[in-house]
């Protein structure tokens, strides 16, 4: 009996634990996603961002490889050779001549065979060598600077990718917010018109109003239902776009609300931050520095390259020429005196590259300033629109209330109630649209001036 009780108690606790896990998982899966959360997920999951990060790592490795040019190079080699024949030196004719001069009757018998083997056809040897540059006319130092700048450019390219996707994320996130708010308004309109239609139907059945009043309410109800279904589809489409951008499979809720329109800085402040913090302008500046280093690299070809080297022969087999010589060291220099004016033209080409980037930089600043001013003006326009709509919304709500009361008292018509309801919904929809336009313009402007995190934290 006790064993059965303990077993039942164990299974009860086990079921309770499973229940807690299910509840916890449901809470986690139903967690609302803020704009900042969505941004972090995008940075972690998006394939384009991952690819740009790999590019940065690639350039970092190239920079590390460039640093190795300052260090000595050590190599080892082993060689086995088989020649067609031995290398011989036949001096018998010289021997005979010497024998004649010395009046030797038989030089071959007395002086012997003067046919020597200098190198047998089978031989092998191993060497260990070291070399190190002493001076390359500045090539090594400048090449290291080039690879470091390329790391910075890759980081800026990665940031540009993030900025482009962040602007797209802000648009998609708030587009979903817009779609949800529009759906809410459409739902309210549908419920209001449905209530009005039911009320009108009862009035008609009791002979209080004419049938035409109910027909007008019925048409309004059909239109409201169509608009609601369209709003529901817009929500589904916006949800899919946001999920694909973030890189997740499900979005339960989004919790970041629209920022209420306000202008806290002048355009001159935004312009100053733009010229100082824009990633594209930073990239252009890095490319200009790269072009300047390119001029120095081309000029370094006027100077000689100097280096030291040494070799050690630890092993030989049947190599008599190297038996008494195990190592050698030396210093070498290479100086290209004339190469058909290639250096001069390459230097001019590099200088023209600087002029080209300077022109690009000037135009980019002009284009970005113009575009940021457009975004700033959009913010101002939507602020004025929002403030005007807020006032109009108050009047429209009062008008709807009065039209509804008049209809209920028999002094108003159904069409007046529907018109007042639609007028209010139109103002509410325009108000939501103004919020959307303001927030995406503000978000893009903050990304352009390099203050993405500040914008995300404001929400």
Secondary structure by P-SEA (a helix, b strand, c coil): caaaaaaaaaaaaaaaaaaaaaaaaaaaaaccccaaaaaaaaaaccaaaaaaaaaaaaaaaaaaaaaaccbbbbbbbbbbbbccccccccaaaaaaaaaaaaccccccccccccccccccccccccbbbbbbbccccaaaaaaaaaaaaaaaaaaaaaaaaaaaaaaaaaaaaaaaaaaaaaaaaaaaaaaaaaaaaaaaaaaaaaccccaaaaaaaaaaaaaaaaaaaaaaaaaaaaaaaaaaaaccccccccccccccccccccaaaaaaaaacccaaaaaaaaaaaaaaaaaaaaaaccbbbbbccccccccccccccccccccccbbbbbbbccccaaaaaaaaaaaaaaaaaaaaaaaaaaaaaaaaaaaaaaaaaaaaaaaaaaaaaaaaaaaaaaaaaaaaaccccaaaaaaaaaaaaaaaaaaaaaaaaaaaaaaaaaaaacaaaaaaaac
